[in-house]
Amino acid sequence: MEPKKPDRLPLLAIQLGWAGILPMVGALLAAVSGEPRFQFAAFALGHAYAALIFSFLGGLWWGLAAWAENAPNWLWYASVAPSLLALATFVPWVLGWPWPGYSLIVLGLAIATSFAVDKRADAQGIAPTDWLRLRRPLSYGLGAATALLGFAAL
């Protein structure tokens, strides 16, 4: 028997979700502060944080797929894509190519467009109640902040 979906997301989930944007805002503020000694750390930590959160989103989708009865194949594939893309955005750094501007922009766009996966999961009855109400601003907010950090790095 499938567990019953809660009527609403818990308040703590909402609060922690919103708090999850703060590290990227901090990285963005440090990067544009004009203090050169903080810039590389801000870019590197911002990139690492965005990659971690994007991978975390994939884990959430994996959990939704595992929870759903007869989860569609697209959700399983979508759940592994964020980790692979996040890893790929580290490749320029590893190879000594220009980094992190474009990698941050790619991550920012990917995080922002990840809302499409949440929306589709919700439409198919897989996502928890209130999922989109939380995921929309978090996806667009973190995606925009990450892309802005990328543009600041160019």
C-alpha positions in Angstrom: 0.0 0.0 0.0 1.3 3.4 -1.0 1.8 5.9 1.8 -0.7 8.8 1.9 0.6 12.1 0.6 0.5 14.8 3.3 -2.0 17.6 2.7 0.8 20.3 2.8 4.5 20.4 2.9 5.8 20.8 6.5 6.7 24.4 7.5 10.3 23.2 8.2 10.7 22.0 4.7 9.6 25.4 3.4 11.9 27.3 5.7 14.9 25.1 5.0 14.1 25.3 1.3 14.2 29.1 1.3 17.3 29.1 3.5 19.0 27.0 0.8 19.2 30.1 -1.4 21.3 32.0 1.2 24.7 30.4 0.4 24.4 31.4 -3.2 23.3 35.0 -2.3 26.4 35.1 0.0 28.7 33.9 -2.8 27.2 36.5 -5.2 27.6 39.3 -2.7 31.2 38.3 -2.0 32.0 38.1 -5.7 30.7 41.6 -6.5 32.0 43.1 -3.3 35.1 44.5 -5.1 37.4 42.6 -2.8 39.6 40.5 -5.1 40.8 38.1 -2.4 37.2 36.9 -2.0 36.3 36.5 -5.6 37.8 33.1 -6.5 36.5 31.6 -3.3 33.1 33.0 -4.0 33.1 31.6 -7.5 34.4 28.2 -6.5 32.1 27.8 -3.5 29.1 29.1 -5.5 29.8 26.6 -8.2 30.3 23.8 -5.8 27.1 24.7 -3.9 25.0 24.9 -7.2 26.4 21.6 -8.3 25.5 20.0 -4.9 22.0 21.4 -4.9 21.4 20.4 -8.5 22.6 16.8 -7.6 20.3 17.0 -4.5 17.4 17.8 -6.8 18.2 14.6 -8.8 18.1 12.7 -5.5 14.7 14.2 -4.7 13.4 13.1 -8.1 14.9 9.6 -7.5 13.0 9.5 -4.2 9.7 10.5 -5.9 10.2 7.8 -8.5 11.0 5.2 -5.9 7.9 6.3 -3.9 5.5 6.3 -6.8 3.8 3.2 -7.9 4.9 2.5 -11.6 7.0 5.6 -11.9 7.5 6.6 -15.5 10.9 6.0 -17.0 11.5 9.7 -17.8 11.6 10.4 -14.1 14.3 7.9 -13.5 16.4 9.3 -16.3 15.7 12.9 -15.1 16.9 11.9 -11.6 20.4 11.0 -12.7 20.9 13.8 -15.2 21.6 16.6 -12.6 24.6 14.8 -11.1 26.1 14.1 -14.5 25.6 17.6 -15.7 27.0 19.1 -12.4 30.1 16.9 -12.8 30.5 18.0 -16.4 30.6 21.6 -15.3 33.8 20.9 -13.3 35.6 19.6 -16.4 36.9 23.0 -17.6 38.5 23.6 -14.1 40.1 20.2 -14.1 41.5 20.7 -17.6 42.8 24.2 -16.9 40.3 25.8 -19.3 38.5 29.1 -18.5 36.3 28.5 -15.5 33.9 29.1 -13.7 31.8 31.7 -15.6 30.2 29.5 -18.3 30.0 26.5 -15.9 28.0 28.7 -13.5 25.7 29.9 -16.3 25.0 26.4 -17.4 24.3 25.3 -13.9 22.0 28.3 -13.3 20.0 27.6 -16.5 19.8 23.9 -15.6 18.5 24.7 -12.1 16.0 27.2 -13.4 14.7 24.8 -16.0 14.6 21.9 -13.5 11.2 23.3 -12.6 9.8 21.6 -15.7 10.6 18.2 -14.2 8.8 19.2 -11.0 5.8 20.5 -13.0 5.6 17.3 -15.0 5.9 15.1 -11.9 3.1 17.1 -10.3 0.9 16.8 -13.4 1.3 13.0 -13.2 0.4 13.0 -9.5 3.9 12.0 -8.4 4.9 15.1 -6.5 3.8 16.0 -3.0 1.0 18.5 -2.4 2.4 22.1 -2.5 5.5 20.9 -4.3 5.2 23.4 -7.1 4.5 26.3 -4.7 7.9 25.7 -3.1 9.9 24.4 -6.1 9.0 27.3 -8.5 10.6 30.2 -6.5 13.5 28.0 -5.4 14.3 26.8 -8.9 14.1 30.3 -10.4 15.7 32.0 -7.5 18.7 29.7 -7.2 19.0 29.4 -11.0 19.0 33.2 -11.4 21.5 33.8 -8.6 23.8 31.1 -10.0 23.7 32.5 -13.5 24.3 36.0 -12.2 27.4 34.7 -10.4 28.5 33.2 -13.6 28.1 36.5 -15.5 30.1 38.2 -12.7 32.9 35.7 -13.3 33.2 36.4 -17.0 
